[in-house]
Amino acid sequence: MSRISALAPGRMTAEQRKVYDESVARGLPTGGPCTAYIRIPQFMAINQEMSNYLRNSSQPDHLRQIPASLQWCRSPRTPST
């Protein structure tokens, strides 16, 4: 069960819906962590741009994983109970 419920497109603000529709049109993910990202549409847009840049980068795979790993390490997480 997800900690954050997904926003139905009909309940999104105009800015959220714009980013969501662009993601769908480009075939980008809208589930998983994007369920939370869509709540801050600017963050979702920036995150998708960064992901696209890294995905299409000429860097070797092991180097492209570094920014993703650093982002994960810096992301807030709730402590396990």
Residue, then its C-alpha position, 0 to 999 in steps of 0.5 A: m500500500s502506498r503511503i501517498s495516494a495518487l492524485a486523479p487527473g481530475r483533482m490536479t491543479a492546472e500546473q500539476r495536470k500540465v506536467y502530468d499530461e506532458s509526462v504521459a505524452r512523452g511516455l515517461p513514468t507517472g507512477g512510483p515516486c512520481t506519485a509524490y513528485i506530481r504534488i510539486p510539479q516544478f520538482m517533477a519536471i526538473n527530475q524528469e529533465m535530469s533523468n532524461y539527460l542522464r539516460n541519454s548521456s554518453q557517460p558509461d553506465h556506472l557513472r550515470q548511476i552516481p547522481a541517482s545514488l546521491q539523490w537517494c542518499r539525500s532524500p528524506r526517509t522515515p525511520s524503520t520501526 
